[in-house]
Amino acid sequence: SPTRSTTNRRYPLTDDQEIEIRAAQDEGAYVIDVGGLRAGRAEYLMRDGRHIFTHTEIDADFSRRGLANKLVKFALDDVLSGGGQVVPLCPFFAAYIQRHPDYEELVDHKMTMDIKKRRERG
């Protein structure tokens, strides 16, 4: 299993709430908390050493704060620091990588296409 970063990142918010982002391996997710409350998660599966990101969700109470972007950036930076690769099945991850081409090197395009083709066939 690849080496995982256990570092949490904290970002102060203007309303004195703090954002914490961390890898929650036991949940198969990266999670983001705001003021101590769970605000969202980016779910993934591990297959052949790759993070297959399947779903990203931010609670409606925390929307429109840019939290999803912070969460995805943290997850991609964590995978990058561990020398891993990603399969962005989650549309938000795919769009983020498209907007930030520096992360393109992380994408396992063959596995991504193989999984998408299998899903299309049912």
FIFIFI-30716 format. One record per residue (C-alpha): residue in one letter; x, y, z. Coordinates in pm, whole numbers, padded with zeros to 5 digits, always signed. Layout:
aXYZ...
This chain:
s+00000+00000+00000p+00140+00344-00089t+00266+00574+00183r-00014+00804+00291s+00020+01154+00422t-00136+01195+00765t-00108+01572+00762n-00425+01769+00815r-00463+02111+00661r-00641+02391+00839y-00778+02704+00674p-00928+02991+00875l-01266+03122+00755t-01373+03482+00785d-01649+03392+01032d-01395+03241+01278q-01469+02885+01170e-01178+02666+01073i-01163+02415+00789e-00985+02085+00842i-00920+01840+00559r-00781+01492+00613a-00756+01144+00470a-00999+00908+00646q-00867+00579+00513d-01100+00376+00733e-01393+00547+00556g-01242+00528+00206a-01268+00903+00179y-01107+01239+00219v-01317+01447+00456i-01360+01817+00520d-01483+01960+00849v-01587+02319+00917g-01592+02440+01274g-01573+02079+01391l-01872+01968+01181r-01847+01730+00884a-01907+01942+00574g-01828+01692+00299r-01634+01400+00163a-01462+01269-00148e-01513+00892-00167y-01269+00656-00332l-01189+00290-00381m-00837+00153-00400r-00758-00078-00691d-00412-00179-00808g-00260+00109-00610r-00488+00367-00771h-00738+00597-00602i-01064+00561-00792f-01263+00871-00695t-01632+00790-00724h-01826+01067-00551t-01771+01410-00396e-02034+01572-00179i-02058+01893+00023d-02349+01934+00264a-02597+02203+00150d-02535+02401+00471f-02173+02450+00361s-02222+02509-00012r-02084+02804-00209r-01769+02838+00000g-01527+02666-00239l-01497+02367-00006a-01523+02106-00283n-01228+02266-00463k-01020+02266-00143l-01114+01903-00075v-01024+01783-00426k-00696+01978-00428f-00598+01825-00092a-00681+01472-00214l-00488+01514-00539d-00188+01664-00359d-00194+01374-00114v-00197+01116-00394l+00081+01308-00572s+00298+01316-00257g+00260+00939-00226g+00353+00877-00590g+00009+00734-00670q-00234+00764-00956v-00602+00852-00977v-00904+00739-01175p-01144+01037-01174l-01485+00873-01221c-01642+01150-01013p-01736+01430-01256f-01618+01697-01012f-01270+01541-00992a-01254+01507-01371a-01354+01872-01419y-01107+01992-01156i-00821+01807-01325q-00927+01952-01661r-00915+02304-01511h-00579+02232-01340p-00368+02044-01598d-00074+02010-01357y-00266+01715-01209e-00309+01543-01547e+00005+01337-01482l-00178+01163-01195v-00454+01022-01414d-00442+00658-01520h-00623+00712-01851k-00627+00345-01949m-00794+00233-01626t-01036+00528-01645m-01146+00434-01998d-01165+00061-01915i-01397+00125-01620k-01615+00369-01817k-01650+00119-02102r-01750-00158-01858r-02012+00071-01702e-02158+00156-02043r-02195-00213-02125g-02375-00268-01794
